[in-house]
Amino acid sequence: MQTFDKDKVLWTLVQHSGFGYAGRKEMQDFVEARVVMSQKELDKINKANGFITDDFKEIEKAEITFGFEVIGAFSRSKIDGLRILKNKRQS
């Protein structure tokens, strides 16, 4: 399990804010990158088996691979009000 380091940027994938904040139903199955801001968020992501990386190119590639659309599932857990994408690579 990773430990939060304020000097190292970590990324995760969450449900798109177009759905999470704006309620746009057509965005329900889309994802976006999100910076991990605290140990509490990192713990939530780990517990949800979420995707974590320190490589922006990897997170960008994951967004493109998904075509911003999810093939998988979101956790019930949220960071910043957006559901965490479960990491299929670890499942």
N, C-alpha and C positions, 0 to 999 in steps of 0.2 A: 504494500500500500504506500502511495506517495505521501510526502509531507509538503505542505505549502511553503514556498520560498518567495518572499515578496520581490526578490531580485530576478526571478525567473518567470516568464510569462507561460501560463498553461492555457490550453484551449479545450473546449468540449463542443459537442453538437446538441442543440436543443430544438424544440418545435418552433417553427417560424413565428416571429412576432406579429406577422400579418394576421395570424389566427389567434395567438396567445393574448395580444393586446387589443387588436382591432376587431377580432371576432369574425374575420372574413373566412367563411366556410371553405372556400376554394383553396385556402392556404393550410388547411388542417393537416395534411400529410407532407408538408414541406419542412425543411430544416435550415438552420443557420448556425454559424460559428458564434461562440460566446467565450469571453475571457473568464477564467476562474479567478475570483476576487478574494477568496479567503479560505482558511482551513476548513471552516464549516461547509462551504460550497464543495470543496474537494472531497470531504467525507461523504456528503450526500451523493456525489457523482460516483464515488467508489462503491457505496452501498447499493446504488441502483445499477451497478455494472455498466456505467456509462463510458463513453469514449473520451480518453484524455491523451493529449500530446503537447509537447513543447515546440513542435515543428509547424509553423504556420503553413508551409507548403503542403504538409500532410493534411491539415484540416481543410485547406482550400481544395485539394484533390478529392477529399471525401465529399465535400459539397458538390463538386462537379460530377463525381461518380454517381452520387445519388440523383444528379440532375436537380438537386435541391428537393427531390421527392424521396420519401422514406420507403424502403423495402425492409420492414422490421417493425419494431414496436417502441413506443415511448413509455418511460417509467411514469408512475403516478407522482414521483418526486419531482420537485421543480427547483430551479434556481432563477432568481429574478422574475418569478411568475411564469416561467416557461418550462414545459416538461422536458426532462432529460432523455436523450436518445439512448437506448440500450445498445451496448457494443456486442454485435454478433460475433466478432472475432474471438471473444473470450467466452461465449456461451457454449 
